[in-house]
Amino acid sequence: MGIVAGLDSSTTGTTVVVCDTDTGAVLRQGYAPHPYDGEGEGGQGRRIEADPQSWLLSLGEAAKDGLLEGVQAIGVSGQQHGMVALDAGGVLVRPAMLWNDKRAQAAAADLTEALGGPTGWAEAVGSVPQAAHPVAKLRWLAQHEPASAQRVAEVLAPHDWLVWQLLGRPAHRTTDRGDASGTGYWSAATGGYRIDLVELALGHRVRLPEVLGPADPAGHTPEGLLISAGTGDNMAAALGLGLGPGDAAVVLGASGTVFAVHHEALVDPSGTITSYADATGRHLPVVQTRNAVRVLRGAADLLGTDLAGVSELALRSTPGAYGLVLLPYLEGERTPQLPHTAGLLAGLRRESMKPEHLARAAVEGMLCGLADALDVLRGRGVEVRRVFLLGPAGELPAVQAAAPALFGVPVVVPPPADYAALGAARQAAWALGAQQGALSPAEPPHWQTAAYRLLEPGDDLPAGAAVRQQYTAVREQTHPGAFAAL
C-alpha cells in the first residue's frame, strides 16, 4: 500500500485529501480558506483577482499537523481558466486573474471578430473566446494595462503555478492537456499551442509551459515527493468521479454545465460545444446553458418559498404540469444562442393555475433545457449511457424524480465529496504507479467508487418523452429554427 495526496485550490480555499493508492480510500483530509482581505474586486464579495501567495498560505494551513506524513506523491487541481502572468525573471506581473473575471467580455468579442468569427476559433483551438479564457484576459491586459502587458513573458494556469512552487521553482515549467485546453490558445485536436493567437491577443509572444501526458510526473520536490502533472478542476472532478466513455455529467449551478467523456476532440463551428481535453488522454466536450438553478430560484421567489419548497410543491403535480410549460430562458440563453431573449410560461388554463403546477413546470423546464444540451452532444456522436447529476440542487427530490425520464437514461447521484481533490490524488497515484512500473501509463488506477445512488427511468420514460415533446413544441413555436445550426 502507498499513500498519495490530492489538493484542490478553488476560488475560495484549498482542500487536501490523503488516499490509499490501491483503493482510493480517504485516510485523512484538511481544508483552509484562502487568506483574502476585503470584499474583492468583483463587488458583492466576489473576488476576481488573487495574490497566488495566498494559495500557498492556504495550502500550508490545510496540510498542517502532519497531514502529509508518509505521502509519496501529490497531485494538484486548480481553478480552470485562471491566469498567472510572470515577467522574464519569473516575478508576478500583477495579481492573478480568476475564472469568474467578466471584464474581458468585450476583449473576447474583439478576438472572435479578429479571427473571422466563431468558426475560425472553433477550427483553431476547439473553443470560441469567452471572458473566462486566458486568451481574452491577455487581450484585456493589452488594452487596459499596457505597461503590465509589455512585461508579461510567461503565462501559467493556477495549477501550473502551484506545481512550480512545490517543485522549488525550477527553470522548466509544465502544465497538462486539460488545463491547456481551457486557455484559448491550445488545441485538444492537434495537441499543440497556437502561439500566433497569444500574439494576436497580447501583442507579443510569451513562454508557455510544456504540456505533459496524463501519467507523466512534473518532477520531484526538494524532499523527494513526486508531483504529478496536475490539471484543471473540472478535469480533476471527472477523474475523481471515475467518469469514462458513455458517461456524461450535468452540473446544476446558477447556470448549467453538461460534459461527457469522448474519444476525440469535436470541432463545432457554432461554438456551442467547447472541446476540452480530460485528464486521462481522452476528451471532455462541454455544452453550457445560461439558466439552471436560477430558474428554480425564480420560481421560489414567485411562490414565496425556497428550493426545498419548490421541490415539495412540484411533487404534488404530475409529469407535464397539467399542460404548463416554462421555457427557462430567463436571462437569455447560450444553448441555443439567444442572448437577448426572455423566458415564457405557456399553456395557462384555469386548472393549471396552481402553485404545484408552476413548480413542476419550473423543474421540468430547467431539466428540458439541460436535456437539450445533452442532445447537442448526442448529435455529434457522443455516447450517453448514464448521467451523473452534480450540485446541491441535484439532491432535490423533485429533480431526482423527473431527471431520469427527461434525460432518457439512468441518473447517478454521487454522495457529496471534493471530487476535484480526489481526482488529483488519483492522478498522483497513477503517476507514482507508472514510475514504479506497477501501472500502465495508458490507464488510471481502478479505485473503488463511492456508494452512488442510481435512479432508473423505468416506466416513466413515455411520460418523460411526452414532456419533452410538449416543451419542444413551445420552444420551436417561440424560436423557430433556433436549434437548426446545432
C-alpha positions as CSV (number, residue, x, y, z in Angstrom):
1,M,0.0,0.0,0.0
2,G,1.2,3.5,-0.8
3,I,-0.2,6.9,0.2
4,V,-0.8,9.9,-2.1
5,A,-2.4,13.3,-1.7
6,G,-4.6,15.4,-3.9
7,L,-5.0,19.1,-3.4
8,D,-7.7,21.3,-5.0
9,S,-7.1,25.0,-4.9
10,S,-10.5,26.6,-5.7
11,T,-11.6,30.3,-5.8
12,T,-12.2,30.3,-2.0
13,G,-9.9,27.7,-0.4
14,T,-7.7,24.6,-0.5
15,T,-8.9,21.1,0.1
16,V,-6.3,18.3,0.7
17,V,-7.2,14.6,0.7
18,V,-4.8,11.8,1.6
19,C,-5.7,8.5,-0.1
20,D,-4.6,4.9,-0.3
21,T,-3.0,4.2,-3.7
22,D,-4.7,0.8,-4.1
23,T,-8.3,1.5,-3.2
24,G,-8.6,5.3,-3.2
25,A,-9.9,5.3,0.4
26,V,-9.6,8.7,2.0
27,L,-7.3,8.3,5.0
28,R,-7.4,11.9,6.2
29,Q,-8.2,15.4,4.9
30,G,-7.9,19.1,5.6
31,Y,-9.3,22.4,4.4
32,A,-8.4,26.1,4.8
33,P,-9.8,29.2,3.1
34,H,-7.6,31.5,1.1
35,P,-6.5,34.3,3.4
36,Y,-8.0,37.1,1.3
37,D,-8.6,40.6,2.7
38,G,-11.6,42.8,2.0
39,E,-14.6,42.2,-0.3
40,G,-12.8,41.5,-3.5
41,E,-12.5,43.4,-6.8
42,G,-15.6,41.8,-8.2
43,G,-18.1,43.5,-5.9
44,Q,-20.7,41.8,-3.7
45,G,-17.8,39.8,-2.1
46,R,-16.9,38.0,-5.3
47,R,-13.1,38.1,-5.8
48,I,-11.9,38.1,-9.3
49,E,-8.2,38.6,-8.6
50,A,-5.8,37.0,-6.1
51,D,-2.2,37.1,-5.0
52,P,-1.0,33.5,-5.7
53,Q,0.9,33.5,-2.5
54,S,-2.4,33.3,-0.7
55,W,-2.9,29.8,-2.3
56,L,0.4,28.6,-0.8
57,L,-0.6,30.0,2.6
58,S,-4.0,28.2,2.4
59,L,-2.2,25.0,1.4
60,G,0.1,25.2,4.4
61,E,-2.8,25.7,6.7
62,A,-4.9,22.9,5.1
63,A,-1.9,20.4,5.4
64,K,-0.8,21.3,8.9
65,D,-0.4,18.9,11.8
66,G,1.3,16.2,9.8
67,L,-1.5,15.7,7.3
68,L,1.0,14.8,4.6
69,E,3.1,12.5,6.7
70,G,4.0,9.3,4.7
71,V,2.8,10.8,1.4
72,Q,4.8,9.6,-1.6
73,A,3.2,11.7,-4.4
74,I,1.0,14.8,-4.7
75,G,-1.5,15.8,-7.4
76,V,-2.7,19.3,-7.9
77,S,-6.1,20.5,-9.1
78,G,-6.6,24.2,-9.7
79,Q,-9.4,26.6,-10.7
80,Q,-9.6,26.4,-14.5
81,H,-9.3,29.5,-16.7
82,G,-7.2,31.4,-14.1
83,M,-4.2,33.4,-15.5
84,V,-0.9,33.9,-13.7
85,A,1.3,36.3,-15.7
86,L,5.1,36.4,-14.9
87,D,7.9,38.5,-16.2
88,A,11.2,37.3,-17.7
89,G,12.6,36.7,-14.2
90,G,9.6,34.6,-13.0
91,V,8.2,37.5,-11.0
92,L,4.4,38.1,-10.8
93,V,3.5,41.0,-13.1
94,R,0.1,41.6,-11.5
95,P,-2.5,39.7,-9.3
96,A,-3.8,36.5,-10.9
97,M,-7.0,37.0,-12.9
98,L,-9.5,34.3,-11.8
99,W,-12.0,32.3,-13.9
100,N,-15.0,34.5,-12.8
101,D,-13.5,37.7,-14.0
102,K,-16.0,39.1,-16.6
103,R,-14.0,42.2,-17.5
104,A,-12.7,40.6,-20.7
105,Q,-16.1,40.2,-22.4
106,A,-15.5,42.9,-24.9
107,A,-11.9,41.7,-25.5
108,A,-13.3,38.2,-26.2
109,A,-15.7,39.6,-28.8
110,D,-12.8,41.6,-30.4
111,L,-10.7,38.4,-30.7
112,T,-13.6,36.4,-32.1
113,E,-14.0,39.0,-34.9
114,A,-10.2,39.3,-35.5
115,L,-10.1,35.6,-36.5
116,G,-13.1,35.7,-38.7
117,G,-15.8,34.7,-36.2
118,P,-16.6,31.6,-34.2
119,T,-15.8,29.2,-37.0
120,G,-12.2,30.3,-37.2
121,W,-11.7,29.8,-33.4
122,A,-13.5,26.5,-33.3
123,E,-11.3,25.1,-36.0
124,A,-8.2,26.5,-34.5
125,V,-8.5,25.5,-30.8
126,G,-11.9,23.9,-30.4
127,S,-13.4,26.9,-28.5
128,V,-14.7,30.4,-29.1
129,P,-13.2,33.1,-26.8
130,Q,-15.2,33.9,-23.6
131,A,-14.3,36.3,-20.9
132,A,-13.1,33.5,-18.7
133,H,-10.4,32.3,-21.2
134,P,-6.8,33.4,-20.6
135,V,-6.6,34.4,-24.3
136,A,-9.3,37.0,-23.6
137,K,-7.7,38.1,-20.4
138,L,-4.4,38.7,-22.3
139,R,-6.3,40.9,-24.8
140,W,-7.9,42.8,-21.9
141,L,-4.5,43.3,-20.3
142,A,-3.0,44.7,-23.5
143,Q,-5.9,47.1,-23.8
144,H,-6.3,48.3,-20.2
145,E,-2.9,47.7,-18.6
146,P,-0.4,48.1,-21.4
147,A,2.6,48.6,-19.1
148,S,1.9,45.3,-17.4
149,A,1.2,43.6,-20.7
150,Q,4.6,44.6,-22.0
151,R,6.3,42.9,-19.0
152,V,4.5,39.6,-19.5
153,A,7.0,36.9,-20.6
154,E,5.2,33.8,-19.4
155,V,1.7,32.7,-18.7
156,L,0.6,29.9,-16.3
157,A,-2.6,28.5,-15.0
158,P,-3.1,28.4,-11.2
159,H,-2.4,24.7,-11.0
160,D,0.8,25.2,-13.1
161,W,2.0,27.9,-10.7
162,L,1.3,25.7,-7.6
163,V,3.2,22.8,-9.2
164,W,6.1,25.1,-9.9
165,Q,6.2,26.3,-6.3
166,L,6.0,22.7,-4.9
167,L,8.9,21.7,-7.1
168,G,11.1,24.6,-5.8
169,R,10.6,27.0,-8.7
170,P,12.7,25.1,-11.3
171,A,13.6,26.7,-14.7
172,H,11.3,24.3,-16.5
173,R,7.5,24.9,-16.2
174,T,4.8,22.4,-17.1
175,T,1.0,22.0,-17.5
176,D,-1.4,19.3,-18.7
177,R,-3.8,18.7,-21.6
178,G,-6.9,19.5,-19.5
179,D,-5.9,23.0,-18.3
180,A,-4.1,23.8,-21.5
181,S,-7.3,23.2,-23.5
182,G,-9.0,25.9,-21.4
183,T,-6.6,28.7,-22.4
184,G,-8.0,29.5,-25.8
185,Y,-4.6,29.0,-27.4
186,W,-4.0,25.2,-27.2
187,S,-5.9,22.7,-29.4
188,A,-7.1,19.5,-27.9
189,A,-7.4,18.2,-31.5
190,T,-3.8,18.8,-32.6
191,G,-2.2,18.7,-29.2
192,G,-0.3,21.9,-29.9
193,Y,-0.2,25.6,-28.9
194,R,-1.3,28.4,-31.3
195,I,1.4,30.9,-30.4
196,D,0.0,33.2,-33.1
197,L,-3.2,33.5,-31.1
198,V,-1.2,34.6,-28.0
199,E,0.5,37.2,-30.1
200,L,-2.9,38.3,-31.5
201,A,-4.2,38.8,-28.0
202,L,-1.2,40.3,-26.2
203,G,0.9,41.9,-29.0
204,H,3.9,39.7,-28.5
205,R,4.9,36.1,-27.9
206,V,5.4,34.6,-24.5
207,R,6.9,31.4,-22.9
208,L,4.3,28.7,-22.4
209,P,4.6,25.6,-20.2
210,E,5.3,22.1,-21.6
211,V,2.1,20.0,-21.9
212,L,2.6,16.7,-20.1
213,G,0.8,13.5,-20.6
214,P,-1.8,12.2,-18.1
215,A,0.6,9.9,-16.2
216,D,3.7,12.0,-16.6
217,P,5.4,13.4,-13.5
218,A,6.1,17.1,-13.4
219,G,9.1,16.4,-11.2
220,H,10.1,15.8,-7.5
221,T,10.1,18.2,-4.6
222,P,13.4,19.0,-2.9
223,E,12.3,16.5,-0.3
224,G,11.8,13.8,-2.9
225,L,8.0,13.7,-3.3
226,L,6.7,13.0,-6.8
227,I,4.4,15.7,-8.2
228,S,2.1,14.6,-11.0
229,A,1.1,16.8,-14.0
230,G,-1.9,18.2,-12.2
231,T,-5.0,19.5,-14.1
232,G,-7.9,21.9,-14.1
233,D,-10.7,21.4,-11.5
234,N,-13.3,20.2,-14.0
235,M,-11.0,17.6,-15.4
236,A,-9.9,16.5,-11.9
237,A,-13.5,16.2,-10.8
238,A,-14.3,13.9,-13.8
239,L,-11.3,11.8,-12.8
240,G,-12.4,11.7,-9.2
241,L,-15.9,10.7,-10.2
242,G,-14.5,7.9,-12.3
243,L,-16.2,9.1,-15.5
244,G,-15.5,7.1,-18.6
245,P,-16.8,6.7,-22.1
246,G,-20.6,6.7,-22.1
247,D,-20.7,8.9,-19.0
248,A,-22.0,12.5,-19.0
249,A,-22.3,14.9,-16.1
250,V,-24.9,17.6,-15.6
251,V,-23.8,20.2,-13.2
252,L,-26.6,22.2,-11.6
253,G,-25.3,25.7,-10.8
254,A,-27.0,29.0,-11.4
255,S,-26.2,28.2,-15.0
256,G,-25.9,24.6,-16.2
257,T,-22.9,22.7,-17.5
258,V,-23.1,19.4,-19.4
259,F,-19.9,17.5,-20.3
260,A,-19.1,13.9,-21.4
261,V,-16.1,11.7,-21.9
262,H,-15.4,11.2,-25.6
263,H,-12.7,9.5,-27.7
264,E,-12.0,12.5,-29.9
265,A,-12.0,16.3,-30.0
266,L,-15.0,17.9,-31.5
267,V,-15.0,20.9,-33.8
268,D,-18.2,22.9,-33.6
269,P,-18.4,25.9,-35.9
270,S,-21.3,27.3,-33.9
271,G,-19.2,27.5,-30.8
272,T,-21.9,25.7,-28.7
273,I,-19.6,22.8,-27.9
274,T,-16.3,23.7,-26.3
275,S,-13.7,21.0,-27.0
276,Y,-11.7,20.4,-23.8
277,A,-9.2,17.6,-23.1
278,D,-9.7,15.5,-20.0
279,A,-7.1,14.2,-17.5
280,T,-6.9,10.6,-18.9
281,G,-5.9,11.2,-22.5
282,R,-9.4,11.4,-23.8
283,H,-11.6,14.4,-24.4
284,L,-14.3,16.4,-22.5
285,P,-16.7,18.2,-24.8
286,V,-18.7,20.8,-22.8
287,V,-22.1,22.5,-23.5
288,Q,-23.4,25.2,-21.2
289,T,-26.8,26.7,-20.6
290,R,-27.2,30.1,-19.1
291,N,-30.2,29.0,-17.0
292,A,-30.3,26.2,-14.4
293,V,-30.9,26.6,-10.7
294,R,-31.7,30.3,-11.3
295,V,-34.9,29.0,-12.8
296,L,-35.8,27.2,-9.6
297,R,-34.8,30.3,-7.5
298,G,-37.0,32.5,-9.7
299,A,-39.9,30.1,-9.2
300,A,-39.3,30.1,-5.4
301,D,-39.4,33.9,-5.3
302,L,-42.7,33.9,-7.2
303,L,-44.2,31.3,-5.0
304,G,-42.9,32.7,-1.7
305,T,-40.8,29.7,-0.8
306,D,-37.3,28.2,-1.1
307,L,-35.8,25.5,-3.3
308,A,-37.0,22.8,-0.9
309,G,-40.5,24.3,-1.1
310,V,-40.4,24.3,-4.9
311,S,-39.5,20.6,-4.9
312,E,-42.2,19.7,-2.4
313,L,-44.8,21.6,-4.5
314,A,-43.6,20.0,-7.7
315,L,-44.1,16.5,-6.4
316,R,-47.8,17.4,-5.8
317,S,-48.2,17.8,-9.5
318,T,-47.8,15.3,-12.3
319,P,-45.5,15.0,-15.3
320,G,-46.4,17.7,-17.8
321,A,-47.7,20.0,-15.1
322,Y,-51.3,19.9,-16.4
323,G,-50.0,21.4,-19.8
324,L,-48.0,24.2,-18.2
325,V,-44.6,24.7,-19.9
326,L,-41.9,27.0,-18.7
327,L,-39.3,28.0,-21.3
328,P,-36.4,28.7,-19.0
329,Y,-34.6,31.4,-20.9
330,L,-34.9,33.8,-18.0
331,E,-31.6,35.6,-18.7
332,G,-31.1,34.9,-22.4
333,E,-29.6,31.6,-23.4
334,R,-26.5,30.0,-24.8
335,T,-28.0,26.7,-26.0
336,P,-29.5,27.8,-28.3
337,Q,-27.7,31.1,-28.8
338,L,-30.4,33.6,-27.8
339,P,-28.6,36.2,-25.6
340,H,-31.4,38.7,-25.6
341,T,-34.5,36.6,-25.3
342,A,-36.7,36.0,-22.3
343,G,-38.4,33.1,-20.7
344,L,-42.0,32.1,-21.4
345,L,-44.8,30.5,-19.4
346,A,-47.2,28.7,-21.8
347,G,-50.3,26.5,-21.5
348,L,-52.1,28.5,-18.8
349,R,-55.6,27.2,-18.2
350,R,-57.8,27.5,-15.2
351,E,-56.9,24.0,-14.0
352,S,-53.1,24.6,-14.4
353,M,-53.0,27.9,-12.4
354,K,-51.9,26.4,-9.2
355,P,-48.6,26.7,-7.3
356,E,-47.8,23.0,-7.6
357,H,-48.1,23.1,-11.4
358,L,-45.9,26.2,-11.7
359,A,-43.3,24.5,-9.5
360,R,-43.4,21.3,-11.6
361,A,-43.1,23.4,-14.8
362,A,-40.0,25.1,-13.4
363,V,-38.3,21.8,-12.6
364,E,-39.2,20.3,-15.9
365,G,-38.3,23.4,-17.9
366,M,-34.8,23.6,-16.2
367,L,-34.2,19.9,-16.9
368,C,-35.5,20.1,-20.5
369,G,-33.1,22.9,-21.2
370,L,-30.3,20.7,-19.9
371,A,-31.6,17.7,-21.9
372,D,-31.4,19.9,-25.0
373,A,-27.7,20.4,-24.2
374,L,-27.2,16.6,-23.8
375,D,-28.8,16.2,-27.2
376,V,-26.3,18.6,-28.7
377,L,-23.6,16.2,-27.6
378,R,-25.5,13.2,-28.8
379,G,-26.0,14.8,-32.2
380,R,-22.2,14.9,-32.6
381,G,-21.8,11.2,-31.9
382,V,-21.1,11.4,-28.1
383,E,-22.5,8.3,-26.4
384,V,-24.5,9.0,-23.3
385,R,-25.4,5.8,-21.4
386,R,-25.8,7.4,-17.9
387,V,-25.8,10.9,-16.5
388,F,-24.1,12.0,-13.2
389,L,-26.2,14.7,-11.5
390,L,-24.0,17.1,-9.7
391,G,-24.6,20.2,-7.5
392,P,-26.7,20.7,-4.4
393,A,-29.9,21.1,-6.4
394,G,-29.4,17.6,-7.7
395,E,-30.4,16.4,-4.2
396,L,-33.9,17.9,-4.5
397,P,-36.5,15.1,-4.6
398,A,-38.4,16.6,-7.5
399,V,-35.3,17.0,-9.6
400,Q,-34.3,13.3,-8.9
401,A,-37.8,12.2,-9.7
402,A,-38.0,13.9,-13.1
403,A,-34.4,13.7,-14.4
404,P,-34.2,10.0,-15.5
405,A,-37.2,10.1,-17.7
406,L,-36.4,13.6,-19.2
407,F,-32.7,12.6,-19.8
408,G,-33.8,9.2,-21.1
409,V,-31.0,7.3,-19.3
410,P,-30.2,6.2,-15.7
411,V,-29.1,9.0,-13.5
412,V,-26.3,8.6,-10.9
413,V,-26.3,10.8,-7.8
414,P,-22.9,10.6,-6.2
415,P,-22.5,11.4,-2.5
416,P,-21.1,14.9,-1.6
417,A,-17.3,14.9,-1.8
418,D,-14.5,17.1,-3.1
419,Y,-14.1,15.1,-6.3
420,A,-11.5,17.6,-7.7
421,A,-9.2,16.8,-4.8
422,L,-9.9,13.1,-5.2
423,G,-9.1,13.3,-8.9
424,A,-5.8,15.0,-8.2
425,A,-5.0,12.2,-5.7
426,R,-5.9,9.6,-8.3
427,Q,-3.6,11.2,-10.8
428,A,-0.8,11.2,-8.2
429,A,-1.3,7.5,-7.7
430,W,-1.3,7.0,-11.4
431,A,2.0,8.8,-11.9
432,L,3.6,7.1,-9.0
433,G,2.5,3.6,-10.1
434,A,3.6,4.3,-13.7
435,Q,7.0,5.4,-12.5
436,Q,7.3,2.3,-10.3
437,G,6.2,0.1,-13.2
438,A,3.1,-1.1,-11.3
439,L,0.6,0.8,-13.5
440,S,0.2,1.4,-17.3
441,P,0.7,5.0,-18.4
442,A,-2.4,4.4,-20.6
443,E,-5.0,3.8,-17.8
444,P,-5.5,5.3,-14.3
445,P,-5.8,3.1,-11.3
446,H,-9.1,1.4,-10.7
447,W,-10.2,2.9,-7.4
448,Q,-13.3,1.8,-5.6
449,T,-16.2,4.1,-6.4
450,A,-18.4,5.7,-3.7
451,A,-21.9,4.3,-3.0
452,Y,-23.7,6.2,-5.7
453,R,-27.5,6.3,-5.9
454,L,-28.8,5.0,-9.3
455,L,-32.1,6.3,-10.5
456,E,-33.6,4.4,-13.4
457,P,-36.2,5.9,-15.8
458,G,-38.3,2.7,-15.7
459,D,-42.0,3.1,-16.6
460,D,-41.6,7.0,-16.6
461,L,-39.9,7.0,-20.0
462,P,-43.1,7.6,-22.0
463,A,-44.2,10.4,-19.7
464,G,-40.8,11.9,-20.0
465,A,-40.9,11.8,-23.8
466,A,-44.3,13.4,-23.7
467,V,-43.0,16.3,-21.5
468,R,-40.0,16.8,-23.9
469,Q,-42.4,16.8,-26.8
470,Q,-44.6,19.4,-25.1
471,Y,-41.6,21.5,-24.2
472,T,-40.0,21.3,-27.7
473,A,-43.3,22.4,-29.4
474,V,-43.3,25.6,-27.3
475,R,-39.6,26.2,-27.9
476,E,-39.9,25.8,-31.7
477,Q,-43.1,27.9,-31.8
478,T,-41.3,30.7,-29.9
479,H,-37.9,30.4,-31.5
480,P,-38.3,28.5,-34.8
481,G,-35.1,27.1,-36.2
482,A,-33.0,28.1,-33.2
483,F,-31.6,24.6,-32.9
484,A,-31.1,24.1,-36.7
485,A,-27.5,25.2,-36.5
486,L,-26.8,22.8,-33.6
